[in-house]
Amino acid sequence: MPSRRAVLAALTALAGCTDGSPSADSTGSPTRTPTGTGAGAGTETPTWTPTSDAVPVRWRHETPHQVLDAVSVGPGVDGPAVYVGSDGGGAGTDGHAFHALDPADGTERWRVSLPTPVVTEPIYADGESGPRVYVATRRSSDAAELSALDPSRGTRVWGFDAPERRRVYPLGATDRTVFVGTRDDDQSRSGEAVHALAAGDGHERWRAESGDAFPNGGAVRRDTLLVRTPARLRALDVETGEERWRVDSPTVMYGPALDSRGERLFVGYDGTVRAVGVADGHERWRREVDFSISGVLTPRAAASTTVFVADRTGRLLALSPQDGGTRWALSVGGDGVRPHVARTSERLFVGGPGVYALDPVSGERAWSFTPSSVEVRVHASTTAFAAVGRDRIHAFDPADGAERWRFAPGPGLAGPAAAGDVAFVGVEGTVYALDGSPASEVNGT
């Protein structure tokens, strides 16, 4: 399976592979359709089209769906892919499908029809049975199933039905196995299970008792599966399901966040932050904080050397991963806010009631963008993108915060997912690749 570093490098490289300039037969609009011939490319005119003078569009891909509900970027069999899930209309038993697009030009690589919509981001793994993409789909309002897709053929290989009145979440995968957790509405320490399913045919290799699973509540590190449930973190052997160690908490647990080497993890609960060794579960340090923790984070990009602890009133504490010492603190305000972070080589971006660009070493604020009380999600690489609710997305110069453009189609914006200078979003049934590079900067709203 590709390393995270290799995938990030590939995503950054692909973001610069097109220049976003108008095509030869353009009449001044930077919008263009894909040059490939994949299914769905350039087949219909969308109901809504961005203002061409305001937002540079590298490509657009028109799906046969009325609504898109999930847009993400991740590894694929032919390199990084833009994954798109429908929310109804035109394909599959009930009008649903899952698509993989080429990030460079929007050409459709493959499409799998599904009876119900995808509700989780895909997990990709390559192994002895060939490549697999795992997604959970909503079977009904209170149940779900896991689908294993073969991206080399564009087919659904097998499915795993959750027990009655249960949802399922893929927790991680190896070259041989995908790990799935179940959940009902109780969010308890027990009563659920982790299932280890064979990549080839979906048969169960082992099952371990568990509490309720969370989205993004699992990770695989070497031969260890980490599983977070409401008040417990467990380390399981990926081959046998045997428990190696556990961390229990008296209240809801946040994390785990992993250090850049994958040797330590960090969890928080009830005013306490702990660093634990991944291999043995031994505590490395413990730190008490004077607020109610709402998140323990380490940014994925640029190999962060800091642990961030957030609270619900908009505070963010930067800690040393070595000893838990405070490096700096930030307050962005806002009741019920859960700040999140993104990192580049030169900036740290905090999302919450706005976007805050900081020096990652000192915490000094370089610039900020605070449009409203609506939560803002930030995605940063060579361009900083800020998604305001599901209404609009802004592109900023990461150095000084100058706005390059804003894309405001109204309610129903799916995504975004970002790589380098490109943000991928869905509007109605169309996927847009929006160019945020300085060369494409225009003045518009």
C-alpha positions, 0 to 999 in steps of 0.5 A: 500500500502506498505510504502517506508521504508518497501519496501526498507527493503525488497529489502535490505533483499532479496539482501543477500538471495543467495551467488552467488557461483557456482552451484554443476555442475559448471565448474568454472563459477559463472553464473547459470540459475534460479532454478525455472520453470517460463516461459522463465527460461533457455529456450535459450542461449543468443547471448551475455554472460558475461565473467564468470571469471570477473563478478559474476552472481547470475542468468539469465533469458532469455525472448522470446524477442530480446531487453529489454528496461526497468528494475526496482525493486519495490513492488509486490504482493509476495514481491519485484519484478524485472519488465522487459519491452520488446522492441520487439520480440516474445510475445504479438500482436506486440511482447511486454510483461511486466514481473515480476521476483523473485529477489532471483532466476529470476523465472518468477512470471507472464507475461502480453502480451501487444500490445506496449512497456512499457515506464514508471516505474511501480506503485504498489498499493493494495486495495479493487479491489485487487493488481494493477500494472500501466504502460504507454505503447507507442501506437504510436510515439506521443500517449500512453495509461495506462494499469492496470495489475492484478499481482495476475493473470498476466492479463491486467484488463483495459486500458485508452487511451490518447486523440489524440496526447497525452502521459500519465504518471501515477502520483501516486495511492491509494488503490482505484484510480490511477492518470494520467496526459497527455502531448503534445509537448508544455509544457504549464501551461494549456490545459491538464488534470489530470484524477483520474481513479478507480482501479477496472474498470478504470472509471473516478472519476474526472478530473482536468485541468492541464498543461503538465505532466512530468515523475515522476511528481506526488506523493501521500502523505496521502490524497493529490496528488502533481502534477508538471507541467512546471511552477506550483505545485498543491496540489489536494484532492485525493477524489474530485480533488479540488485544496488545494493550488498551487505554481507558478513560472516564469520559469521551476520548479524543484522538488518537493523533500520531506523531510523524514517525508513528511511534507515539500516539496522543489521546485526550479526555476530561482535562487530560492529555496522554502520550502513549507508545504505539508498540507497547502502550506505555505512557510516555507523559501526561499533561493536565489542561484547564479546559474541556477537550474537544480534539487532539490533532496532528496535521497530516501534511508537512510532518508536524512536530507539534500536538494540538489540543482543542476545546469547545470554546475555540482555544488551541494549545500547541504541545511538544510531542516529546514532553507535553510542554506548552509551546503557544496557545491561541484563542479563536472564540466561539461557543461549541467550536472544535478547531482543526488544523492544516499544515504546510512547510511555512504556515499552520492554518486553524479552522473554526469560526474563521481561518487563522494563518499562524507561524507554526513555531511561535504561534504568531498570527500572520492573517485571518479570515472571519466571514461569519459564525459558520464553521469554516473548514480549511484545506492548505497546500500551495493554496489555502482554501476555506469552505464556509459551511456548504455554501461557498469556498474561498481561495487565499494566498497562503502567505498574506491571505489575499483572496484570489477568488470565491466560489459561491453556488449556494447550499449543497456544495459537496467537498471540498477536497484539495491538492496543491493549487486545486480544489475539487467540489461538487455542485448538483451533479457536476464536479469542478476542479478549481484553480487556486494558483497565483497565475490564475488569480482574478478579481471577482466575487 
